[in-house]
């Protein structure tokens, strides 16, 4: 069995399609620029806009999924990662309807 990873899902309420694109571009930059001790440390990063209107989405329009090897990496991401800090700062200028919803959990793939 694989070592459990820390998975983080973040949801954003951004009604403006142009703002959604800017946020997704910022995630692309994060993917290129993230580093810890001079090396990439995120195990997985994926972000995208909702594919179609769905009442179950409750107004959330952009989702991001990040995977980390450890809680230490999560803490680094939240507190010290310059690339993530830039994304957070930029996202606050996009007209978010409310603060992003973020949830983390630990687990190994059940299907791969």
MMTF fields as JSON, N, C-alpha, C and O atoms, coordinates in Angstrom:
{
  "mmtfVersion": "1.0.0",
  "mmtfProducer": "UNKNOWN",
  "numBonds": 447,
  "numAtoms": 448,
  "numGroups": 112,
  "numChains": 1,
  "numModels": 1,
  "chainsPerModel": [1],
  "groupsPerChain": [112],
  "chainIdList": ["A"],
  "bondAtomList": [4, 2, 8, 6, 12, 10, 16, 14, 20, 18, 24, 22, 28, 26, 32, 30, 36, 34, 40, 38, 44, 42, 48, 46, 52, 50, 56, 54, 60, 58, 64, 62, 68, 66, 72, 70, 76, 74, 80, 78, 84, 82, 88, 86, 92, 90, 96, 94, 100, 98, 104, 102, 108, 106, 112, 110, 116, 114, 120, 118, 124, 122, 128, 126, 132, 130, 136, 134, 140, 138, 144, 142, 148, 146, 152, 150, 156, 154, 160, 158, 164, 162, 168, 166, 172, 170, 176, 174, 180, 178, 184, 182, 188, 186, 192, 190, 196, 194, 200, 198, 204, 202, 208, 206, 212, 210, 216, 214, 220, 218, 224, 222, 228, 226, 232, 230, 236, 234, 240, 238, 244, 242, 248, 246, 252, 250, 256, 254, 260, 258, 264, 262, 268, 266, 272, 270, 276, 274, 280, 278, 284, 282, 288, 286, 292, 290, 296, 294, 300, 298, 304, 302, 308, 306, 312, 310, 316, 314, 320, 318, 324, 322, 328, 326, 332, 330, 336, 334, 340, 338, 344, 342, 348, 346, 352, 350, 356, 354, 360, 358, 364, 362, 368, 366, 372, 370, 376, 374, 380, 378, 384, 382, 388, 386, 392, 390, 396, 394, 400, 398, 404, 402, 408, 406, 412, 410, 416, 414, 420, 418, 424, 422, 428, 426, 432, 430, 436, 434, 440, 438, 444, 442],
  "bondOrderList": [1, 1, 1, 1, 1, 1, 1, 1, 1, 1, 1, 1, 1, 1, 1, 1, 1, 1, 1, 1, 1, 1, 1, 1, 1, 1, 1, 1, 1, 1, 1, 1, 1, 1, 1, 1, 1, 1, 1, 1, 1, 1, 1, 1, 1, 1, 1, 1, 1, 1, 1, 1, 1, 1, 1, 1, 1, 1, 1, 1, 1, 1, 1, 1, 1, 1, 1, 1, 1, 1, 1, 1, 1, 1, 1, 1, 1, 1, 1, 1, 1, 1, 1, 1, 1, 1, 1, 1, 1, 1, 1, 1, 1, 1, 1, 1, 1, 1, 1, 1, 1, 1, 1, 1, 1, 1, 1, 1, 1, 1, 1],
  "groupList": [{"groupName": "UNK", "atomNameList": ["N", "CA", "C", "O"], "elementList": ["N", "C", "C", "O"], "formalChargeList": [0, 0, 0, 0], "bondAtomList": [1, 0, 2, 1, 3, 2], "bondOrderList": [1, 1, 2], "singleLetterCode": "X", "chemCompType": "L-PEPTIDE LINKING"}],
  "groupTypeList": [0, 0, 0, 0, 0, 0, 0, 0, 0, 0, 0, 0, 0, 0, 0, 0, 0, 0, 0, 0, 0, 0, 0, 0, 0, 0, 0, 0, 0, 0, 0, 0, 0, 0, 0, 0, 0, 0, 0, 0, 0, 0, 0, 0, 0, 0, 0, 0, 0, 0, 0, 0, 0, 0, 0, 0, 0, 0, 0, 0, 0, 0, 0, 0, 0, 0, 0, 0, 0, 0, 0, 0, 0, 0, 0, 0, 0, 0, 0, 0, 0, 0, 0, 0, 0, 0, 0, 0, 0, 0, 0, 0, 0, 0, 0, 0, 0, 0, 0, 0, 0, 0, 0, 0, 0, 0, 0, 0, 0, 0, 0, 0],
  "groupIdList": [1, 2, 3, 4, 5, 6, 7, 8, 9, 10, 11, 12, 13, 14, 15, 16, 17, 18, 19, 20, 21, 22, 23, 24, 25, 26, 27, 28, 29, 30, 31, 32, 33, 34, 35, 36, 37, 38, 39, 40, 41, 42, 43, 44, 45, 46, 47, 48, 49, 50, 51, 52, 53, 54, 55, 56, 57, 58, 59, 60, 61, 62, 63, 64, 65, 66, 67, 68, 69, 70, 71, 72, 73, 74, 75, 76, 77, 78, 79, 80, 81, 82, 83, 84, 85, 86, 87, 88, 89, 90, 91, 92, 93, 94, 95, 96, 97, 98, 99, 100, 101, 102, 103, 104, 105, 106, 107, 108, 109, 110, 111, 112],
  "secStructList": [7, 7, 7, 7, 3, 3, 3, 3, 3, 3, 3, 3, 7, 7, 7, 7, 2, 2, 2, 2, 2, 2, 2, 2, 2, 2, 2, 2, 2, 2, 2, 2, 2, 7, 7, 5, 6, 6, 5, 7, 7, 7, 1, 3, 3, 3, 3, 3, 3, 7, 1, 1, 7, 7, 4, 4, 4, 6, 6, 7, 7, 3, 3, 3, 3, 3, 3, 3, 1, 7, 2, 2, 2, 2, 2, 2, 2, 2, 2, 6, 7, 2, 2, 2, 2, 2, 2, 2, 2, 2, 2, 6, 6, 1, 7, 7, 1, 1, 7, 7, 3, 3, 3, 3, 3, 3, 3, 7, 7, 1, 7, 7],
  "xCoordList": [0.838, 0.0, 0.882, 1.917, 0.459, 1.219, 1.167, 0.229, 2.19, 2.224, 1.112, 0.975, 0.31, -0.759, -0.2, 0.851, -0.91, -0.571, -1.567, -2.649, -1.184, -2.111, -2.726, -2.019, -4.032, -4.768, -5.47, -6.039, -5.425, -6.133, -7.006, -6.562, -8.261, -9.202, -9.58, -9.952, -9.486, -9.85, -10.865, -10.66, -11.96, -13.042, -13.192, -13.11, -13.414, -13.542, -14.878, -15.337, -15.494, -16.687, -16.25, -16.111, -16.041, -15.634, -16.606, -16.425, -17.624, -18.621, -18.099, -18.608, -17.107, -16.609, -15.656, -14.623, -15.986, -15.112, -13.686, -12.737, -13.52, -12.173, -11.374, -10.178, -12.038, -11.374, -11.006, -9.945, -11.869, -11.565, -10.294, -9.424, -10.194, -9.01, -7.751, -6.712, -7.842, -6.682, -6.249, -5.054, -7.208, -6.87, -6.219, -5.23, -6.765, -6.181, -4.776, -3.896, -4.566, -3.215, -2.263, -1.106, -2.761, -1.933, -1.58, -0.477, -2.506, -2.193, -1.125, -0.265, -1.172, -0.117, 1.238, 2.234, 1.271, 2.511, 2.969, 4.154, 2.046, 2.374, 3.019, 4.028, 2.441, 2.993, 4.426, 5.24, 4.729, 6.091, 7.065, 8.231, 6.604, 7.521, 7.619, 8.505, 6.747, 6.78, 8.091, 8.533, 8.699, 9.925, 10.167, 9.764, 10.834, 11.244, 12.672, 12.945, 13.567, 14.988, 15.513, 16.346, 15.004, 15.478, 14.916, 15.34, 13.957, 13.391, 11.867, 11.302, 11.188, 9.73, 9.314, 9.965, 8.248, 7.827, 6.367, 5.967, 5.57, 4.185, 4.18, 4.86, 3.412, 3.341, 2.354, 2.491, 1.347, 0.294, -0.386, -0.589, -0.739, -1.487, -2.358, -1.868, -3.643, -4.582, -5.615, -6.098, -5.962, -6.985, -7.805, -7.289, -9.096, -9.952, -11.249, -11.634, -11.915, -13.215, -14.312, -14.119, -15.456, -16.607, -16.925, -16.879, -17.244, -17.489, -18.893, -19.12, -19.831, -21.199, -21.912, -21.524, -22.954, -23.71, -24.323, -24.865, -24.236, -24.765, -25.166, -24.33, -26.421, -26.903, -26.119, -25.972, -25.617, -24.876, -23.571, -23.018, -23.069, -21.822, -22.002, -21.013, -23.216, -23.534, -22.763, -22.368, -22.547, -21.878, -20.368, -19.735, -19.775, -18.328, -18.043, -18.7, -17.067, -16.795, -15.397, -15.158, -14.475, -13.098, -12.69, -12.968, -12.025, -11.531, -10.047, -9.565, -9.339, -7.924, -7.681, -8.227, -6.856, -6.481, -4.965, -4.28, -4.465, -3.026, -2.719, -3.498, -1.596, -1.172, 0.225, 1.106, 0.39, 1.638, 2.122, 1.327, 3.427, 4.013, 3.841, 3.828, 3.709, 3.688, 2.97, 2.74, 2.622, 2.047, 3.069, 2.7, 4.336, 5.398, 5.347, 5.511, 5.12, 5.011, 3.762, 3.792, 2.671, 1.451, 1.732, 1.348, 2.4, 2.726, 3.632, 3.446, 4.607, 5.483, 4.666, 4.848, 3.774, 2.909, 2.101, 2.01, 1.518, 0.662, 1.44, 0.955, 2.632, 3.328, 4.57, 4.95, 5.214, 6.505, 6.652, 7.535, 5.829, 5.986, 5.673, 4.538, 6.689, 6.512, 5.507, 4.709, 5.533, 4.615, 3.167, 2.278, 2.924, 1.569, 1.146, -0.01, 2.078, 1.778, 1.344, 0.413, 2.014, 1.655, 0.268, -0.509, -0.045, -1.373, -2.45, -3.473, -2.228, -3.219, -3.432, -4.568, -2.355, -2.459, -3.23, -4.116, -2.891, -3.561, -5.032, -5.876, -5.352, -6.747, -7.662, -8.85, -7.121, -7.931, -8.305, -9.147, -7.696, -8.015, -9.052, -9.421, -9.53, -10.369, -11.87, -12.657, -12.28, -13.711, -14.35, -15.463, -13.651, -14.222, -15.534, -15.633, -16.54, -17.827, -17.709, -18.465, -16.773, -16.473, -15.107, -14.505, -14.623, -13.313, -13.355, -14.392, -12.234, -12.203, -12.496, -12.177, -13.102, -13.361, -12.227, -11.993, -11.528, -10.392, -10.572, -10.96, -10.282, -10.36, -9.193, -8.875, -8.56, -7.454, -7.817, -8.563, -7.27, -7.456, -6.262, -5.536, -6.065, -4.972, -5.542, -6.57, -4.869, -5.345, -4.461, -3.658, -4.627, -3.951, -4.993, -6.169, -4.584, -5.552, -6.272, -5.654, -7.565, -8.354, -8.433, -8.589, -8.323, -8.265, -7.203, -7.15, -6.363, -5.384, -5.205, -4.423],
  "yCoordList": [-1.183, 0.0, 1.246, 1.293, 2.237, 3.486, 4.268, 4.138, 5.077, 5.963, 6.996, 7.607, 7.206, 8.203, 9.595, 9.98, 10.316, 11.701, 12.619, 12.196, 13.88, 14.899, 15.523, 16.091, 15.415, 15.964, 17.238, 17.286, 18.259, 19.511, 19.876, 19.884, 20.178, 20.655, 22.078, 22.336, 23.001, 24.399, 24.809, 24.592, 25.402, 25.835, 27.347, 27.945, 27.953, 29.406, 29.772, 29.108, 30.827, 31.406, 32.659, 33.741, 32.478, 33.573, 33.597, 32.836, 34.445, 34.432, 34.916, 34.485, 35.79, 36.379, 35.418, 35.051, 35.004, 34.079, 34.607, 33.823, 35.912, 36.476, 36.329, 36.042, 36.526, 36.339, 34.87, 34.564, 33.969, 32.539, 32.227, 31.498, 32.787, 32.548, 33.075, 32.415, 34.254, 34.819, 33.92, 33.722, 33.381, 32.485, 31.208, 30.737, 30.652, 29.432, 29.695, 28.842, 30.865, 31.235, 31.315, 30.905, 31.846, 31.937, 30.541, 30.332, 29.589, 28.215, 27.614, 26.865, 27.934, 27.455, 28.003, 27.28, 29.275, 29.887, 29.206, 28.91, 28.957, 28.25, 26.902, 26.539, 26.167, 24.867, 24.943, 24.065, 25.998, 26.169, 26.657, 26.26, 27.518, 28.221, 27.644, 28.046, 26.725, 26.187, 25.455, 24.644, 25.757, 25.051, 25.174, 26.138, 24.163, 24.107, 23.582, 22.528, 24.302, 23.929, 23.785, 22.925, 24.651, 24.664, 23.587, 23.471, 22.782, 21.696, 21.749, 22.186, 21.305, 21.21, 20.269, 19.249, 20.603, 19.776, 19.343, 18.424, 19.981, 19.532, 18.219, 18.088, 17.249, 15.96, 15.984, 15.231, 16.866, 16.929, 18.278, 18.786, 18.86, 20.113, 20.117, 19.907, 20.352, 20.438, 21.492, 21.52, 22.363, 23.381, 23.54, 23.4, 23.837, 24.031, 24.716, 24.791, 25.216, 25.862, 24.814, 23.779, 25.099, 24.198, 23.954, 24.874, 22.716, 22.36, 22.716, 22.887, 22.829, 23.205, 23.671, 23.305, 24.479, 24.92, 23.708, 22.812, 23.686, 22.578, 23.132, 23.687, 22.991, 23.522, 22.957, 23.625, 21.735, 21.119, 21.851, 21.713, 22.629, 23.374, 24.56, 25.115, 24.953, 26.02, 27.309, 28.008, 27.625, 28.871, 28.773, 29.732, 27.649, 27.489, 27.272, 26.463, 27.994, 27.976, 27.485, 27.103, 27.489, 27.034, 26.11, 26.38, 25.017, 24.071, 23.818, 23.85, 23.569, 23.198, 22.018, 21.957, 21.082, 19.925, 19.869, 19.893, 19.793, 19.761, 18.554, 18.219, 17.9, 16.781, 17.049, 17.554, 16.69, 16.918, 15.601, 14.698, 15.501, 14.313, 14.31, 13.246, 15.506, 15.569, 16.822, 17.76, 16.817, 18.009, 19.148, 20.32, 18.802, 19.815, 20.562, 21.781, 19.832, 20.482, 21.356, 22.418, 20.922, 21.738, 23.045, 24.117, 22.959, 24.161, 25.089, 26.306, 24.524, 25.342, 26.047, 27.242, 25.321, 25.87, 27.048, 28.09, 26.879, 27.918, 29.117, 30.246, 28.894, 29.95, 30.515, 31.654, 29.738, 30.187, 30.147, 30.811, 29.402, 29.258, 30.587, 31.064, 31.17, 32.461, 32.362, 33.279, 31.269, 31.106, 31.023, 31.613, 30.301, 30.209, 31.546, 31.949, 32.234, 33.558, 34.526, 35.307, 34.477, 35.349, 35.006, 35.901, 33.715, 33.302, 33.799, 34.329, 33.634, 34.088, 35.591, 36.063, 36.338, 37.799, 38.212, 39.064, 37.608, 37.945, 37.56, 38.296, 36.411, 35.957, 36.925, 37.019, 37.637, 38.594, 39.822, 40.613, 39.995, 41.137, 40.788, 41.647, 39.547, 39.072, 39.188, 38.824, 39.679, 39.801, 38.509, 38.173, 37.787, 36.564, 36.882, 37.875, 36.04, 36.228, 35.972, 36.543, 35.124, 34.852, 34.192, 33.862, 34.001, 33.362, 31.95, 31.288, 31.488, 30.128, 29.091, 29.289, 28.002, 26.867, 25.868, 25.416, 25.526, 24.612, 23.47, 23.673, 22.263, 21.078, 20.163, 19.952, 19.625, 18.682, 17.345, 17.273, 16.282, 14.947, 14.088, 14.387, 13.022, 12.097, 10.82, 10.318, 10.297, 9.052, 8.56, 9.305, 7.284, 6.648, 6.371, 6.192, 6.332, 6.065, 4.734, 3.727, 4.747, 3.524, 2.867, 1.652, 3.689, 3.245, 4.089, 5.301, 3.468, 4.277, 3.73, 4.273],
  "zCoordList": [0.0, 0.0, 0.0, 0.666, -0.749, -0.859, 0.447, 1.233, 0.657, 1.816, 1.676, 0.615, 2.729, 2.631, 2.349, 2.863, 1.543, 1.231, 1.92, 2.328, 2.043, 2.513, 1.261, 0.429, 1.139, 0.003, 0.462, 1.552, -0.373, -0.058, -1.247, -2.395, -0.939, -1.942, -1.558, -0.414, -2.506, -2.269, -3.323, -4.518, -2.871, -3.755, -3.685, -2.613, -4.844, -4.953, -5.584, -6.513, -5.075, -5.693, -6.447, -5.875, -7.733, -8.623, -9.801, -10.752, -9.764, -10.833, -12.192, -13.227, -12.21, -13.453, -14.175, -13.615, -15.411, -16.147, -16.332, -16.316, -16.505, -16.661, -15.362, -15.392, -14.233, -12.935, -12.74, -12.197, -13.177, -13.093, -13.882, -13.406, -15.101, -15.928, -15.245, -15.262, -14.647, -13.948, -12.792, -12.574, -12.059, -10.951, -11.479, -10.917, -12.547, -13.114, -13.661, -13.547, -14.248, -14.689, -13.492, -13.582, -12.375, -11.163, -10.641, -10.136, -10.758, -10.355, -11.275, -10.812, -12.57, -13.47, -13.04, -13.035, -12.682, -12.197, -10.914, -10.757, -10.001, -8.763, -9.075, -8.471, -10.013, -10.372, -10.87, -10.584, -11.616, -12.144, -11.088, -11.093, -10.174, -9.274, -7.863, -7.109, -7.485, -6.12, -5.873, -6.687, -4.734, -4.361, -2.862, -2.211, -2.352, -0.945, -0.956, -1.531, -0.332, -0.342, -1.77, -2.056, -2.669, -4.044, -4.949, -6.099, -4.453, -5.251, -5.195, -4.193, -6.271, -6.212, -5.079, -4.85, -4.382, -3.257, -3.327, -2.612, -4.17, -4.313, -5.086, -6.103, -4.603, -5.276, -6.431, -7.395, -6.325, -7.334, -7.221, -6.118, -8.358, -8.379, -9.621, -10.731, -9.436, -10.541, -10.178, -9.046, -11.126, -10.89, -12.156, -13.265, -11.982, -13.143, -12.777, -11.61, -13.811, -13.641, -13.797, -14.436, -13.206, -13.308, -14.783, -15.599, -15.109, -16.506, -16.97, -18.167, -16.053, -16.404, -15.144, -14.034, -15.315, -14.131, -13.418, -14.065, -12.124, -11.33, -9.972, -9.259, -9.609, -8.333, -7.155, -6.131, -7.292, -6.188, -5.9, -4.809, -6.863, -6.672, -5.733, -5.254, -5.464, -4.506, -4.781, -3.847, -6.059, -6.423, -6.563, -7.005, -6.203, -6.378, -7.863, -8.517, -8.383, -9.82, -10.182, -11.328, -9.233, -9.481, -8.34, -7.171, -8.701, -7.696, -7.931, -9.063, -6.841, -6.927, -6.0, -4.898, -6.457, -5.638, -5.581, -6.603, -4.362, -4.122, -3.25, -2.358, -3.498, -2.657, -2.117, -2.812, -0.842, -0.113, 0.486, 0.746, 0.7, 1.315, 2.833, 3.451, 3.442, 4.906, 5.391, 4.628, 6.67, 7.3, 7.305, 7.233, 7.388, 7.324, 5.989, 5.95, 4.902, 3.595, 3.512, 2.889, 4.131, 4.168, 4.902, 4.435, 6.047, 6.819, 6.014, 6.033, 5.308, 4.467, 3.39, 3.154, 2.743, 1.686, 2.217, 1.568, 3.391, 3.966, 4.49, 4.414, 5.018, 5.756, 5.075, 5.345, 4.194, 3.668, 2.153, 1.611, 1.468, 0.015, -0.682, -0.652, -1.306, -1.98, -3.123, -3.323, -3.872, -5.002, -4.522, -5.136, -3.436, -2.892, -2.293, -2.424, -1.636, -1.091, -2.182, -1.987, -3.329, -4.451, -4.98, -5.315, -5.057, -5.513, -4.549, -4.984, -3.253, -2.264, -2.365, -2.337, -2.481, -2.562, -3.816, -3.752, -4.951, -6.2, -6.163, -6.675, -5.56, -5.552, -4.81, -5.12, -3.841, -3.082, -3.909, -3.484, -5.078, -5.946, -7.008, -7.808, -7.032, -8.135, -7.892, -8.766, -6.744, -6.476, -5.999, -6.405, -5.141, -4.569, -3.865, -3.144, -4.075, -3.414, -1.915, -1.128, -1.517, -0.105, -0.024, -1.046, 1.197, 1.371, 0.778, 0.828, 0.219, -0.318, 0.772, 1.944, 0.358, 1.241, 1.034, -0.088, 2.099, 2.009, 2.99, 4.141, 2.516, 3.371, 3.037, 1.867, 4.063, 3.87, 4.492, 5.468, 3.899, 4.458, 4.089, 3.14, 4.841, 4.595, 3.998, 4.452, 2.978, 2.406, 1.284, 0.721, 0.973, -0.151, -1.222, -0.904, -2.488, -3.556, -3.347, -3.001, -3.559, -3.491, -4.862, -4.978, -5.89, -7.284, -7.953, -7.745, -8.748, -9.494, -10.885, -11.666]
}
